[in-house]
Amino acid sequence: MPEEYPLFTPTSDDKVMAMLSHLLTLVCGFVAPLIIWLIKKDDPSASFVTENAKESLNFQITVFILSIICVILIFVLIGILLIWALGIADLVLVIIAAVRVNEGKLYRYPFNFRLIK
């Protein structure tokens, strides 16, 4: 997966906001990136924050959809293992995303339904 660099160097405030859009999902799910995206989407100087918040929001929507599928599969017993694997993958990928964003790079999750464009 190629790493993407923004067209300009983001400020430290942009990095913090973008990092929060990823890390706060561990506490409040898709609500944090949704709020950050809605606040920053019309600000042309915050494109780094907007792109990261949008990517994080799309990933959390993907995790939510996959969680619903895992809950349905619990009746077949495979869902228990899948929901644990999904939780661990979510945690690891969010931490990787936060580290990459702190380095000033745009992070794209490896599996993501990009519903918000």
Biopython code that builds the backbone (N, CA, C, O; Angstrom):
import numpy as np
from Bio.PDB.StructureBuilder import StructureBuilder

atoms = [
    (1, "MET", "N", (0.842, -1.165, 0.000)),
    (1, "MET", "CA", (0.000, 0.000, 0.000)),
    (1, "MET", "C", (0.892, 1.234, 0.000)),
    (1, "MET", "O", (1.666, 1.432, 0.937)),
    (2, "PRO", "N", (0.800, 2.062, -1.027)),
    (2, "PRO", "CA", (1.659, 3.250, -1.072)),
    (2, "PRO", "C", (1.198, 4.286, -0.063)),
    (2, "PRO", "O", (0.002, 4.495, 0.139)),
    (3, "GLU", "N", (2.166, 4.925, 0.560)),
    (3, "GLU", "CA", (1.845, 5.992, 1.493)),
    (3, "GLU", "C", (1.605, 7.262, 0.700)),
    (3, "GLU", "O", (2.297, 7.536, -0.280)),
    (4, "GLU", "N", (0.632, 8.022, 1.126)),
    (4, "GLU", "CA", (0.309, 9.247, 0.424)),
    (4, "GLU", "C", (0.773, 10.441, 1.240)),
    (4, "GLU", "O", (0.631, 10.484, 2.462)),
    (5, "TYR", "N", (1.323, 11.393, 0.535)),
    (5, "TYR", "CA", (1.754, 12.624, 1.176)),
    (5, "TYR", "C", (0.810, 13.741, 0.750)),
    (5, "TYR", "O", (0.397, 13.789, -0.408)),
    (6, "PRO", "N", (0.467, 14.629, 1.659)),
    (6, "PRO", "CA", (-0.382, 15.752, 1.266)),
    (6, "PRO", "C", (0.389, 16.701, 0.346)),
    (6, "PRO", "O", (1.616, 16.649, 0.267)),
    (7, "LEU", "N", (-0.347, 17.559, -0.340)),
    (7, "LEU", "CA", (0.278, 18.497, -1.276)),
    (7, "LEU", "C", (1.076, 19.574, -0.549)),
    (7, "LEU", "O", (1.953, 20.203, -1.141)),
    (8, "PHE", "N", (0.781, 19.785, 0.711)),
    (8, "PHE", "CA", (1.523, 20.772, 1.501)),
    (8, "PHE", "C", (1.772, 20.175, 2.876)),
    (8, "PHE", "O", (1.135, 19.196, 3.264)),
    (9, "THR", "N", (2.696, 20.767, 3.602)),
    (9, "THR", "CA", (3.006, 20.279, 4.946)),
    (9, "THR", "C", (1.934, 20.767, 5.922)),
    (9, "THR", "O", (1.715, 21.971, 6.057)),
    (10, "PRO", "N", (1.271, 19.834, 6.598)),
    (10, "PRO", "CA", (0.225, 20.252, 7.539)),
    (10, "PRO", "C", (0.839, 20.881, 8.786)),
    (10, "PRO", "O", (1.951, 20.538, 9.189)),
    (11, "THR", "N", (0.099, 21.800, 9.385)),
    (11, "THR", "CA", (0.542, 22.433, 10.625)),
    (11, "THR", "C", (0.391, 21.439, 11.774)),
    (11, "THR", "O", (-0.231, 20.388, 11.615)),
    (12, "SER", "N", (0.950, 21.768, 12.906)),
    (12, "SER", "CA", (0.831, 20.865, 14.055)),
    (12, "SER", "C", (-0.618, 20.784, 14.529)),
    (12, "SER", "O", (-1.051, 19.736, 15.008)),
    (13, "ASP", "N", (-1.370, 21.877, 14.400)),
    (13, "ASP", "CA", (-2.792, 21.835, 14.758)),
    (13, "ASP", "C", (-3.563, 20.907, 13.836)),
    (13, "ASP", "O", (-4.441, 20.171, 14.287)),
    (14, "ASP", "N", (-3.238, 20.937, 12.539)),
    (14, "ASP", "CA", (-3.881, 20.032, 11.583)),
    (14, "ASP", "C", (-3.557, 18.582, 11.919)),
    (14, "ASP", "O", (-4.427, 17.714, 11.850)),
    (15, "LYS", "N", (-2.305, 18.321, 12.284)),
    (15, "LYS", "CA", (-1.913, 16.954, 12.648)),
    (15, "LYS", "C", (-2.666, 16.471, 13.875)),
    (15, "LYS", "O", (-3.105, 15.322, 13.929)),
    (16, "VAL", "N", (-2.817, 17.351, 14.863)),
    (16, "VAL", "CA", (-3.514, 16.967, 16.093)),
    (16, "VAL", "C", (-4.989, 16.685, 15.804)),
    (16, "VAL", "O", (-5.531, 15.685, 16.274)),
    (17, "MET", "N", (-5.636, 17.555, 15.038)),
    (17, "MET", "CA", (-7.051, 17.342, 14.709)),
    (17, "MET", "C", (-7.234, 16.062, 13.902)),
    (17, "MET", "O", (-8.169, 15.300, 14.151)),
    (18, "ALA", "N", (-6.352, 15.821, 12.940)),
    (18, "ALA", "CA", (-6.442, 14.614, 12.128)),
    (18, "ALA", "C", (-6.193, 13.369, 12.984)),
    (18, "ALA", "O", (-6.860, 12.348, 12.819)),
    (19, "MET", "N", (-5.235, 13.467, 13.889)),
    (19, "MET", "CA", (-4.939, 12.337, 14.775)),
    (19, "MET", "C", (-6.122, 12.064, 15.705)),
    (19, "MET", "O", (-6.454, 10.909, 15.971)),
    (20, "LEU", "N", (-6.751, 13.121, 16.192)),
    (20, "LEU", "CA", (-7.926, 12.947, 17.051)),
    (20, "LEU", "C", (-9.083, 12.304, 16.301)),
    (20, "LEU", "O", (-9.862, 11.551, 16.885)),
    (21, "SER", "N", (-9.198, 12.600, 15.000)),
    (21, "SER", "CA", (-10.280, 11.993, 14.226)),
    (21, "SER", "C", (-10.111, 10.478, 14.140)),
    (21, "SER", "O", (-11.089, 9.754, 13.952)),
    (22, "HIS", "N", (-8.894, 10.002, 14.275)),
    (22, "HIS", "CA", (-8.653, 8.560, 14.293)),
    (22, "HIS", "C", (-8.747, 8.005, 15.713)),
    (22, "HIS", "O", (-9.454, 7.024, 15.944)),
    (23, "LEU", "N", (-8.049, 8.613, 16.660)),
    (23, "LEU", "CA", (-7.951, 8.062, 18.016)),
    (23, "LEU", "C", (-9.260, 8.126, 18.803)),
    (23, "LEU", "O", (-9.548, 7.230, 19.596)),
    (24, "LEU", "N", (-10.046, 9.167, 18.594)),
    (24, "LEU", "CA", (-11.291, 9.285, 19.354)),
    (24, "LEU", "C", (-12.320, 8.229, 18.967)),
    (24, "LEU", "O", (-13.309, 8.031, 19.672)),
    (25, "THR", "N", (-12.086, 7.552, 17.845)),
    (25, "THR", "CA", (-13.007, 6.473, 17.461)),
    (25, "THR", "C", (-12.945, 5.316, 18.446)),
    (25, "THR", "O", (-13.894, 4.538, 18.551)),
    (26, "LEU", "N", (-11.835, 5.196, 19.169)),
    (26, "LEU", "CA", (-11.714, 4.130, 20.162)),
    (26, "LEU", "C", (-12.644, 4.374, 21.347)),
    (26, "LEU", "O", (-12.994, 3.443, 22.071)),
    (27, "VAL", "N", (-13.041, 5.635, 21.541)),
    (27, "VAL", "CA", (-13.898, 5.994, 22.663)),
    (27, "VAL", "C", (-15.355, 6.170, 22.232)),
    (27, "VAL", "O", (-16.271, 5.699, 22.907)),
    (28, "CYS", "N", (-15.559, 6.847, 21.111)),
    (28, "CYS", "CA", (-16.943, 7.193, 20.742)),
    (28, "CYS", "C", (-17.314, 6.794, 19.312)),
    (28, "CYS", "O", (-18.223, 7.383, 18.728)),
    (29, "GLY", "N", (-16.642, 5.829, 18.758)),
    (29, "GLY", "CA", (-17.031, 5.309, 17.445)),
    (29, "GLY", "C", (-16.941, 6.331, 16.337)),
    (29, "GLY", "O", (-15.980, 7.096, 16.259)),
    (30, "PHE", "N", (-17.939, 6.340, 15.486)),
    (30, "PHE", "CA", (-17.905, 7.200, 14.308)),
    (30, "PHE", "C", (-18.317, 8.637, 14.592)),
    (30, "PHE", "O", (-18.265, 9.471, 13.688)),
    (31, "VAL", "N", (-18.724, 8.953, 15.811)),
    (31, "VAL", "CA", (-19.220, 10.289, 16.134)),
    (31, "VAL", "C", (-18.116, 11.344, 16.028)),
    (31, "VAL", "O", (-18.340, 12.412, 15.456)),
    (32, "ALA", "N", (-16.937, 11.063, 16.567)),
    (32, "ALA", "CA", (-15.842, 12.041, 16.552)),
    (32, "ALA", "C", (-15.399, 12.403, 15.139)),
    (32, "ALA", "O", (-15.328, 13.593, 14.830)),
    (33, "PRO", "N", (-15.094, 11.435, 14.256)),
    (33, "PRO", "CA", (-14.697, 11.845, 12.906)),
    (33, "PRO", "C", (-15.832, 12.517, 12.142)),
    (33, "PRO", "O", (-15.584, 13.359, 11.279)),
    (34, "LEU", "N", (-17.079, 12.150, 12.451)),
    (34, "LEU", "CA", (-18.218, 12.796, 11.804)),
    (34, "LEU", "C", (-18.278, 14.268, 12.182)),
    (34, "LEU", "O", (-18.462, 15.122, 11.315)),
    (35, "ILE", "N", (-18.125, 14.573, 13.466)),
    (35, "ILE", "CA", (-18.162, 15.972, 13.923)),
    (35, "ILE", "C", (-16.987, 16.758, 13.336)),
    (35, "ILE", "O", (-17.167, 17.877, 12.856)),
    (36, "ILE", "N", (-15.793, 16.177, 13.375)),
    (36, "ILE", "CA", (-14.615, 16.870, 12.838)),
    (36, "ILE", "C", (-14.779, 17.107, 11.339)),
    (36, "ILE", "O", (-14.452, 18.184, 10.841)),
    (37, "TRP", "N", (-15.279, 16.112, 10.624)),
    (37, "TRP", "CA", (-15.486, 16.262, 9.179)),
    (37, "TRP", "C", (-16.534, 17.334, 8.883)),
    (37, "TRP", "O", (-16.341, 18.148, 7.980)),
    (38, "LEU", "N", (-17.641, 17.346, 9.630)),
    (38, "LEU", "CA", (-18.687, 18.343, 9.396)),
    (38, "LEU", "C", (-18.203, 19.760, 9.694)),
    (38, "LEU", "O", (-18.607, 20.710, 9.022)),
    (39, "ILE", "N", (-17.345, 19.903, 10.691)),
    (39, "ILE", "CA", (-16.827, 21.230, 11.038)),
    (39, "ILE", "C", (-15.807, 21.706, 10.002)),
    (39, "ILE", "O", (-15.813, 22.880, 9.632)),
    (40, "LYS", "N", (-14.945, 20.826, 9.534)),
    (40, "LYS", "CA", (-13.815, 21.218, 8.693)),
    (40, "LYS", "C", (-14.028, 21.042, 7.188)),
    (40, "LYS", "O", (-13.178, 21.472, 6.409)),
    (41, "LYS", "N", (-15.137, 20.424, 6.748)),
    (41, "LYS", "CA", (-15.271, 20.082, 5.330)),
    (41, "LYS", "C", (-15.333, 21.292, 4.401)),
    (41, "LYS", "O", (-14.955, 21.176, 3.235)),
    (42, "ASP", "N", (-15.789, 22.427, 4.870)),
    (42, "ASP", "CA", (-15.882, 23.617, 4.020)),
    (42, "ASP", "C", (-14.683, 24.541, 4.136)),
    (42, "ASP", "O", (-14.631, 25.579, 3.477)),
    (43, "ASP", "N", (-13.726, 24.173, 4.961)),
    (43, "ASP", "CA", (-12.533, 24.995, 5.163)),
    (43, "ASP", "C", (-11.429, 24.510, 4.216)),
    (43, "ASP", "O", (-10.876, 23.430, 4.423)),
    (44, "PRO", "N", (-11.103, 25.294, 3.179)),
    (44, "PRO", "CA", (-10.094, 24.836, 2.214)),
    (44, "PRO", "C", (-8.693, 24.705, 2.805)),
    (44, "PRO", "O", (-7.866, 23.970, 2.265)),
    (45, "SER", "N", (-8.417, 25.397, 3.889)),
    (45, "SER", "CA", (-7.084, 25.305, 4.494)),
    (45, "SER", "C", (-6.937, 24.068, 5.371)),
    (45, "SER", "O", (-5.839, 23.773, 5.844)),
    (46, "ALA", "N", (-8.035, 23.338, 5.593)),
    (46, "ALA", "CA", (-7.995, 22.159, 6.462)),
    (46, "ALA", "C", (-8.211, 20.877, 5.661)),
    (46, "ALA", "O", (-8.862, 19.950, 6.143)),
    (47, "SER", "N", (-7.677, 20.815, 4.459)),
    (47, "SER", "CA", (-7.903, 19.632, 3.625)),
    (47, "SER", "C", (-7.264, 18.380, 4.230)),
    (47, "SER", "O", (-7.800, 17.283, 4.075)),
    (48, "PHE", "N", (-6.140, 18.525, 4.910)),
    (48, "PHE", "CA", (-5.485, 17.387, 5.557)),
    (48, "PHE", "C", (-6.388, 16.806, 6.638)),
    (48, "PHE", "O", (-6.541, 15.589, 6.737)),
    (49, "VAL", "N", (-6.979, 17.669, 7.440)),
    (49, "VAL", "CA", (-7.883, 17.235, 8.504)),
    (49, "VAL", "C", (-9.136, 16.615, 7.897)),
    (49, "VAL", "O", (-9.598, 15.568, 8.349)),
    (50, "THR", "N", (-9.682, 17.262, 6.878)),
    (50, "THR", "CA", (-10.902, 16.775, 6.238)),
    (50, "THR", "C", (-10.712, 15.385, 5.643)),
    (50, "THR", "O", (-11.554, 14.508, 5.831)),
    (51, "GLU", "N", (-9.618, 15.183, 4.931)),
    (51, "GLU", "CA", (-9.366, 13.877, 4.306)),
    (51, "GLU", "C", (-9.185, 12.782, 5.352)),
    (51, "GLU", "O", (-9.693, 11.673, 5.181)),
    (52, "ASN", "N", (-8.475, 13.080, 6.418)),
    (52, "ASN", "CA", (-8.276, 12.075, 7.459)),
    (52, "ASN", "C", (-9.569, 11.793, 8.219)),
    (52, "ASN", "O", (-9.853, 10.640, 8.543)),
    (53, "ALA", "N", (-10.350, 12.821, 8.506)),
    (53, "ALA", "CA", (-11.621, 12.614, 9.195)),
    (53, "ALA", "C", (-12.572, 11.804, 8.326)),
    (53, "ALA", "O", (-13.292, 10.940, 8.826)),
    (54, "LYS", "N", (-12.577, 12.079, 7.032)),
    (54, "LYS", "CA", (-13.432, 11.337, 6.106)),
    (54, "LYS", "C", (-13.000, 9.875, 6.021)),
    (54, "LYS", "O", (-13.841, 8.976, 6.022)),
    (55, "GLU", "N", (-11.705, 9.640, 5.948)),
    (55, "GLU", "CA", (-11.181, 8.276, 5.897)),
    (55, "GLU", "C", (-11.517, 7.527, 7.189)),
    (55, "GLU", "O", (-11.925, 6.366, 7.143)),
    (56, "SER", "N", (-11.351, 8.177, 8.324)),
    (56, "SER", "CA", (-11.662, 7.563, 9.608)),
    (56, "SER", "C", (-13.155, 7.272, 9.728)),
    (56, "SER", "O", (-13.544, 6.210, 10.213)),
    (57, "LEU", "N", (-13.984, 8.204, 9.292)),
    (57, "LEU", "CA", (-15.431, 8.013, 9.319)),
    (57, "LEU", "C", (-15.843, 6.829, 8.450)),
    (57, "LEU", "O", (-16.643, 5.994, 8.874)),
    (58, "ASN", "N", (-15.306, 6.754, 7.252)),
    (58, "ASN", "CA", (-15.606, 5.626, 6.370)),
    (58, "ASN", "C", (-15.168, 4.301, 6.982)),
    (58, "ASN", "O", (-15.876, 3.301, 6.871)),
    (59, "PHE", "N", (-14.011, 4.291, 7.623)),
    (59, "PHE", "CA", (-13.535, 3.054, 8.241)),
    (59, "PHE", "C", (-14.435, 2.634, 9.392)),
    (59, "PHE", "O", (-14.735, 1.450, 9.543)),
    (60, "GLN", "N", (-14.865, 3.583, 10.201)),
    (60, "GLN", "CA", (-15.730, 3.234, 11.326)),
    (60, "GLN", "C", (-17.103, 2.769, 10.856)),
    (60, "GLN", "O", (-17.712, 1.910, 11.494)),
    (61, "ILE", "N", (-17.598, 3.318, 9.754)),
    (61, "ILE", "CA", (-18.846, 2.817, 9.166)),
    (61, "ILE", "C", (-18.639, 1.387, 8.678)),
    (61, "ILE", "O", (-19.508, 0.534, 8.859)),
    (62, "THR", "N", (-17.486, 1.123, 8.056)),
    (62, "THR", "CA", (-17.153, -0.229, 7.605)),
    (62, "THR", "C", (-17.095, -1.196, 8.779)),
    (62, "THR", "O", (-17.635, -2.299, 8.703)),
    (63, "VAL", "N", (-16.445, -0.790, 9.863)),
    (63, "VAL", "CA", (-16.350, -1.639, 11.055)),
    (63, "VAL", "C", (-17.737, -1.895, 11.635)),
    (63, "VAL", "O", (-18.024, -3.004, 12.085)),
    (64, "PHE", "N", (-18.589, -0.892, 11.629)),
    (64, "PHE", "CA", (-19.953, -1.054, 12.146)),
    (64, "PHE", "C", (-20.732, -2.069, 11.315)),
    (64, "PHE", "O", (-21.402, -2.941, 11.868)),
    (65, "ILE", "N", (-20.646, -1.960, 9.997)),
    (65, "ILE", "CA", (-21.340, -2.901, 9.104)),
    (65, "ILE", "C", (-20.805, -4.319, 9.323)),
    (65, "ILE", "O", (-21.579, -5.272, 9.411)),
    (66, "LEU", "N", (-19.483, -4.452, 9.409)),
    (66, "LEU", "CA", (-18.896, -5.775, 9.637)),
    (66, "LEU", "C", (-19.250, -6.322, 11.016)),
    (66, "LEU", "O", (-19.380, -7.534, 11.183)),
    (67, "SER", "N", (-19.408, -5.450, 12.000)),
    (67, "SER", "CA", (-19.816, -5.887, 13.339)),
    (67, "SER", "C", (-21.226, -6.462, 13.322)),
    (67, "SER", "O", (-21.504, -7.463, 13.982)),
    (68, "ILE", "N", (-22.103, -5.833, 12.575)),
    (68, "ILE", "CA", (-23.472, -6.341, 12.450)),
    (68, "ILE", "C", (-23.448, -7.738, 11.824)),
    (68, "ILE", "O", (-24.161, -8.638, 12.269)),
    (69, "ILE", "N", (-22.631, -7.907, 10.801)),
    (69, "ILE", "CA", (-22.508, -9.228, 10.167)),
    (69, "ILE", "C", (-21.958, -10.252, 11.162)),
    (69, "ILE", "O", (-22.423, -11.391, 11.202)),
    (70, "CYS", "N", (-20.976, -9.849, 11.960)),
    (70, "CYS", "CA", (-20.406, -10.762, 12.964)),
    (70, "CYS", "C", (-21.442, -11.141, 14.017)),
    (70, "CYS", "O", (-21.493, -12.294, 14.446)),
    (71, "VAL", "N", (-22.262, -10.188, 14.433)),
    (71, "VAL", "CA", (-23.294, -10.480, 15.429)),
    (71, "VAL", "C", (-24.292, -11.487, 14.863)),
    (71, "VAL", "O", (-24.731, -12.391, 15.573)),
    (72, "ILE", "N", (-24.645, -11.338, 13.610)),
    (72, "ILE", "CA", (-25.540, -12.308, 12.974)),
    (72, "ILE", "C", (-24.872, -13.685, 12.922)),
    (72, "ILE", "O", (-25.529, -14.706, 13.128)),
    (73, "LEU", "N", (-23.568, -13.708, 12.648)),
    (73, "LEU", "CA", (-22.844, -14.977, 12.550)),
    (73, "LEU", "C", (-22.549, -15.616, 13.904)),
    (73, "LEU", "O", (-22.059, -16.744, 13.957)),
    (74, "ILE", "N", (-22.840, -14.914, 15.000)),
    (74, "ILE", "CA", (-22.643, -15.509, 16.322)),
    (74, "ILE", "C", (-23.530, -16.745, 16.481)),
    (74, "ILE", "O", (-23.176, -17.682, 17.196)),
    (75, "PHE", "N", (-24.673, -16.739, 15.815)),
    (75, "PHE", "CA", (-25.572, -17.892, 15.899)),
    (75, "PHE", "C", (-24.961, -19.128, 15.236)),
    (75, "PHE", "O", (-25.401, -20.248, 15.499)),
    (76, "VAL", "N", (-23.961, -18.940, 14.385)),
    (76, "VAL", "CA", (-23.260, -20.051, 13.752)),
    (76, "VAL", "C", (-21.930, -20.313, 14.476)),
    (76, "VAL", "O", (-21.160, -21.189, 14.083)),
    (77, "LEU", "N", (-21.677, -19.545, 15.529)),
    (77, "LEU", "CA", (-20.495, -19.631, 16.396)),
    (77, "LEU", "C", (-19.220, -19.050, 15.786)),
    (77, "LEU", "O", (-18.284, -18.751, 16.528)),
    (78, "ILE", "N", (-19.147, -18.882, 14.487)),
    (78, "ILE", "CA", (-17.945, -18.288, 13.887)),
    (78, "ILE", "C", (-17.882, -16.788, 14.178)),
    (78, "ILE", "O", (-16.807, -16.188, 14.176)),
    (79, "GLY", "N", (-19.046, -16.195, 14.428)),
    (79, "GLY", "CA", (-19.116, -14.759, 14.671)),
    (79, "GLY", "C", (-18.343, -14.312, 15.894)),
    (79, "GLY", "O", (-17.845, -13.187, 15.936)),
    (80, "ILE", "N", (-18.235, -15.181, 16.893)),
    (80, "ILE", "CA", (-17.500, -14.828, 18.117)),
    (80, "ILE", "C", (-16.029, -14.575, 17.791)),
    (80, "ILE", "O", (-15.447, -13.585, 18.235)),
    (81, "LEU", "N", (-15.441, -15.470, 17.019)),
    (81, "LEU", "CA", (-14.040, -15.285, 16.628)),
    (81, "LEU", "C", (-13.874, -14.087, 15.702)),
    (81, "LEU", "O", (-12.909, -13.331, 15.817)),
    (82, "LEU", "N", (-14.818, -13.922, 14.789)),
    (82, "LEU", "CA", (-14.715, -12.818, 13.831)),
    (82, "LEU", "C", (-14.841, -11.456, 14.508)),
    (82, "LEU", "O", (-14.155, -10.506, 14.130)),
    (83, "ILE", "N", (-15.716, -11.361, 15.508)),
    (83, "ILE", "CA", (-15.883, -10.060, 16.171)),
    (83, "ILE", "C", (-14.639, -9.707, 16.992)),
    (83, "ILE", "O", (-14.285, -8.533, 17.099)),
    (84, "TRP", "N", (-13.971, -10.716, 17.575)),
    (84, "TRP", "CA", (-12.710, -10.466, 18.273)),
    (84, "TRP", "C", (-11.639, -10.010, 17.287)),
    (84, "TRP", "O", (-10.915, -9.049, 17.545)),
    (85, "ALA", "N", (-11.545, -10.708, 16.152)),
    (85, "ALA", "CA", (-10.551, -10.344, 15.137)),
    (85, "ALA", "C", (-10.816, -8.946, 14.595)),
    (85, "ALA", "O", (-9.882, -8.181, 14.356)),
    (86, "LEU", "N", (-12.094, -8.612, 14.401)),
    (86, "LEU", "CA", (-12.447, -7.280, 13.908)),
    (86, "LEU", "C", (-12.068, -6.207, 14.930)),
    (86, "LEU", "O", (-11.561, -5.149, 14.557)),
    (87, "GLY", "N", (-12.307, -6.471, 16.199)),
    (87, "GLY", "CA", (-11.948, -5.510, 17.246)),
    (87, "GLY", "C", (-10.451, -5.272, 17.328)),
    (87, "GLY", "O", (-9.998, -4.138, 17.479)),
    (88, "ILE", "N", (-9.692, -6.344, 17.227)),
    (88, "ILE", "CA", (-8.227, -6.224, 17.269)),
    (88, "ILE", "C", (-7.727, -5.486, 16.023)),
    (88, "ILE", "O", (-6.853, -4.625, 16.122)),
    (89, "ALA", "N", (-8.277, -5.820, 14.858)),
    (89, "ALA", "CA", (-7.883, -5.141, 13.612)),
    (89, "ALA", "C", (-8.221, -3.658, 13.682)),
    (89, "ALA", "O", (-7.434, -2.820, 13.242)),
    (90, "ASP", "N", (-9.381, -3.329, 14.230)),
    (90, "ASP", "CA", (-9.785, -1.929, 14.379)),
    (90, "ASP", "C", (-8.793, -1.186, 15.263)),
    (90, "ASP", "O", (-8.339, -0.100, 14.904)),
    (91, "LEU", "N", (-8.455, -1.754, 16.408)),
    (91, "LEU", "CA", (-7.515, -1.121, 17.338)),
    (91, "LEU", "C", (-6.149, -0.904, 16.693)),
    (91, "LEU", "O", (-5.592, 0.191, 16.768)),
    (92, "VAL", "N", (-5.614, -1.940, 16.065)),
    (92, "VAL", "CA", (-4.284, -1.856, 15.458)),
    (92, "VAL", "C", (-4.262, -0.841, 14.314)),
    (92, "VAL", "O", (-3.347, -0.023, 14.223)),
    (93, "LEU", "N", (-5.267, -0.896, 13.445)),
    (93, "LEU", "CA", (-5.277, 0.010, 12.296)),
    (93, "LEU", "C", (-5.486, 1.464, 12.705)),
    (93, "LEU", "O", (-4.927, 2.365, 12.080)),
    (94, "VAL", "N", (-6.278, 1.704, 13.741)),
    (94, "VAL", "CA", (-6.465, 3.078, 14.229)),
    (94, "VAL", "C", (-5.155, 3.617, 14.798)),
    (94, "VAL", "O", (-4.818, 4.779, 14.574)),
    (95, "ILE", "N", (-4.423, 2.795, 15.523)),
    (95, "ILE", "CA", (-3.134, 3.236, 16.077)),
    (95, "ILE", "C", (-2.136, 3.508, 14.953)),
    (95, "ILE", "O", (-1.416, 4.506, 14.997)),
    (96, "ILE", "N", (-2.087, 2.636, 13.950)),
    (96, "ILE", "CA", (-1.199, 2.866, 12.798)),
    (96, "ILE", "C", (-1.581, 4.157, 12.095)),
    (96, "ILE", "O", (-0.710, 4.941, 11.719)),
    (97, "ALA", "N", (-2.876, 4.384, 11.913)),
    (97, "ALA", "CA", (-3.338, 5.605, 11.254)),
    (97, "ALA", "C", (-2.915, 6.847, 12.040)),
    (97, "ALA", "O", (-2.476, 7.835, 11.451)),
    (98, "ALA", "N", (-3.045, 6.798, 13.356)),
    (98, "ALA", "CA", (-2.668, 7.944, 14.187)),
    (98, "ALA", "C", (-1.174, 8.237, 14.080)),
    (98, "ALA", "O", (-0.770, 9.399, 14.028)),
    (99, "VAL", "N", (-0.363, 7.198, 14.049)),
    (99, "VAL", "CA", (1.087, 7.387, 13.922)),
    (99, "VAL", "C", (1.425, 8.003, 12.561)),
    (99, "VAL", "O", (2.224, 8.937, 12.483)),
    (100, "ARG", "N", (0.822, 7.483, 11.496)),
    (100, "ARG", "CA", (1.092, 8.006, 10.145)),
    (100, "ARG", "C", (0.661, 9.467, 10.019)),
    (100, "ARG", "O", (1.358, 10.283, 9.416)),
    (101, "VAL", "N", (-0.494, 9.779, 10.594)),
    (101, "VAL", "CA", (-0.993, 11.152, 10.532)),
    (101, "VAL", "C", (-0.071, 12.080, 11.314)),
    (101, "VAL", "O", (0.166, 13.212, 10.893)),
    (102, "ASN", "N", (0.441, 11.622, 12.430)),
    (102, "ASN", "CA", (1.370, 12.431, 13.211)),
    (102, "ASN", "C", (2.660, 12.702, 12.443)),
    (102, "ASN", "O", (3.333, 13.703, 12.687)),
    (103, "GLU", "N", (3.006, 11.807, 11.510)),
    (103, "GLU", "CA", (4.167, 12.021, 10.644)),
    (103, "GLU", "C", (3.847, 12.954, 9.480)),
    (103, "GLU", "O", (4.737, 13.293, 8.700)),
    (104, "GLY", "N", (2.587, 13.373, 9.353)),
    (104, "GLY", "CA", (2.188, 14.284, 8.286)),
    (104, "GLY", "C", (1.768, 13.582, 7.011)),
    (104, "GLY", "O", (1.749, 14.208, 5.951)),
    (105, "LYS", "N", (1.431, 12.304, 7.078)),
    (105, "LYS", "CA", (1.031, 11.532, 5.901)),
    (105, "LYS", "C", (-0.464, 11.254, 5.941)),
    (105, "LYS", "O", (-1.046, 11.084, 7.012)),
    (106, "LEU", "N", (-1.073, 11.211, 4.774)),
    (106, "LEU", "CA", (-2.463, 10.767, 4.689)),
    (106, "LEU", "C", (-2.469, 9.247, 4.786)),
    (106, "LEU", "O", (-1.665, 8.581, 4.132)),
    (107, "TYR", "N", (-3.361, 8.698, 5.589)),
    (107, "TYR", "CA", (-3.408, 7.249, 5.759)),
    (107, "TYR", "C", (-4.681, 6.704, 5.137)),
    (107, "TYR", "O", (-5.768, 7.236, 5.356)),
    (108, "ARG", "N", (-4.540, 5.654, 4.371)),
    (108, "ARG", "CA", (-5.682, 4.954, 3.780)),
    (108, "ARG", "C", (-5.768, 3.571, 4.423)),
    (108, "ARG", "O", (-4.812, 2.796, 4.387)),
    (109, "TYR", "N", (-6.915, 3.277, 5.007)),
    (109, "TYR", "CA", (-7.112, 1.968, 5.614)),
    (109, "TYR", "C", (-7.127, 0.896, 4.527)),
    (109, "TYR", "O", (-7.632, 1.132, 3.430)),
    (110, "PRO", "N", (-6.567, -0.297, 4.831)),
    (110, "PRO", "CA", (-6.458, -1.334, 3.802)),
    (110, "PRO", "C", (-7.806, -1.878, 3.333)),
    (110, "PRO", "O", (-7.946, -2.227, 2.161)),
    (111, "PHE", "N", (-8.791, -1.957, 4.211)),
    (111, "PHE", "CA", (-10.134, -2.355, 3.782)),
    (111, "PHE", "C", (-11.101, -1.303, 4.291)),
    (111, "PHE", "O", (-11.177, -1.021, 5.487)),
    (112, "ASN", "N", (-11.836, -0.731, 3.351)),
    (112, "ASN", "CA", (-12.671, 0.400, 3.691)),
    (112, "ASN", "C", (-13.729, 0.590, 2.630)),
    (112, "ASN", "O", (-13.405, 0.658, 1.444)),
    (113, "PHE", "N", (-14.990, 0.679, 3.026)),
    (113, "PHE", "CA", (-16.046, 1.067, 2.104)),
    (113, "PHE", "C", (-16.059, 2.589, 2.106)),
    (113, "PHE", "O", (-16.439, 3.198, 3.106)),
    (114, "ARG", "N", (-15.664, 3.197, 1.037)),
    (114, "ARG", "CA", (-15.615, 4.670, 0.998)),
    (114, "ARG", "C", (-16.978, 5.209, 0.580)),
    (114, "ARG", "O", (-17.220, 5.523, -0.585)),
    (115, "LEU", "N", (-17.861, 5.304, 1.577)),
    (115, "LEU", "CA", (-19.221, 5.765, 1.331)),
    (115, "LEU", "C", (-19.310, 7.280, 1.311)),
    (115, "LEU", "O", (-20.103, 7.842, 0.557)),
    (116, "ILE", "N", (-18.512, 7.945, 2.125)),
    (116, "ILE", "CA", (-18.462, 9.412, 2.174)),
    (116, "ILE", "C", (-17.355, 9.852, 1.230)),
    (116, "ILE", "O", (-16.196, 9.485, 1.418)),
    (117, "LYS", "N", (-17.697, 10.623, 0.234)),
    (117, "LYS", "CA", (-16.693, 11.032, -0.759)),
    (117, "LYS", "C", (-16.404, 12.500, -0.697)),
    (117, "LYS", "O", (-15.583, 13.001, -1.466)),
]
sb = StructureBuilder()
sb.init_structure("model")
sb.init_model(0)
sb.init_chain("A")
sb.init_seg("    ")
for serial, (resi, resn, name, xyz) in enumerate(atoms, 1):
    if name == "N":
        sb.init_residue(resn, " ", resi, " ")
    sb.init_atom(name, np.array(xyz, "f"), 0.0, 1.0, " ", f" {name:<3s}", serial, name[0])
structure = sb.get_structure()
